[in-house]
């Protein structure tokens, strides 16, 4: 089987995932996933599609992720991985869909408005 390429996005992060049948190695930006994500929560988010489908250890996964912060990158990896597993195995679609892993989270940071210090915060108002 040839390597397949999948894209996942979250906030301003973009993950490009290459998947191939193998022994279960998972590299993120040329580092093992355990070294890249220091906290257990981010690691669990990134690996969630493998845990839901029970396909952990069946594929060699290599991810290049750019932009955003650690949480956004974990979400982008999760979406790319879910899309890859859905494409490779037809029978896992319902499990991924049930957990909402095939839907892109389109929430973005709200832009700052002029005349205000932040997106929604206002400068102090003085009546007199």
Residue pairs with C-beta under 8 A, 6 or more apart in sequence:
1 20
1 21
2 20
3 18
3 19
3 20
4 18
4 19
4 20
4 84
4 87
4 88
5 16
5 17
5 18
6 16
6 17
6 19
6 80
6 81
6 83
6 84
6 87
7 14
7 15
7 16
7 17
7 80
7 83
8 14
8 15
8 17
8 75
8 76
8 77
8 78
8 79
8 80
8 81
8 82
8 83
8 104
9 15
9 76
9 79
9 104
10 68
10 72
10 73
10 74
10 75
10 76
10 78
10 79
10 104
10 105
11 68
11 69
11 71
11 72
11 75
11 107
11 108
11 109
12 67
12 68
12 72
12 108
13 65
13 66
13 67
13 68
13 69
13 72
13 73
13 75
13 76
14 65
14 66
14 67
14 76
15 63
15 64
15 65
15 73
15 76
15 77
15 79
15 80
16 63
16 64
16 65
16 80
17 61
17 62
17 63
17 77
17 80
17 81
17 84
18 61
18 62
18 63
19 59
19 60
19 61
19 62
19 81
19 84
19 88
20 59
20 60
21 58
21 59
21 60
22 58
22 59
22 60
23 57
23 60
24 56
24 57
24 58
24 59
24 60
25 32
25 60
25 61
26 32
26 33
26 47
26 60
26 61
26 63
27 33
27 61
27 62
27 63
28 36
28 37
28 46
28 63
28 65
28 77
29 36
29 63
29 64
29 65
33 43
33 46
33 47
34 43
37 43
37 46
37 70
37 74
39 70
42 70
42 71
42 74
43 74
44 51
45 71
45 74
45 75
45 78
46 74
46 77
46 78
46 81
47 56
47 78
47 81
48 78
48 99
48 101
49 78
49 81
49 82
49 85
49 96
49 101
50 56
50 81
50 85
52 92
52 95
52 96
52 99
52 101
53 85
53 89
53 92
53 95
53 96
55 85
55 89
55 92
59 88
61 81
61 84
63 77
63 80
65 73
65 76
65 77
67 73
68 76
75 105
78 101
79 101
79 102
79 104
79 105
82 96
82 101
82 102
83 102
85 92
85 96
86 92
86 93
86 96
86 102
93 102
96 102
109 119
110 119
110 120
111 119
112 118
112 119
113 119
115 123
116 122
116 123
117 123
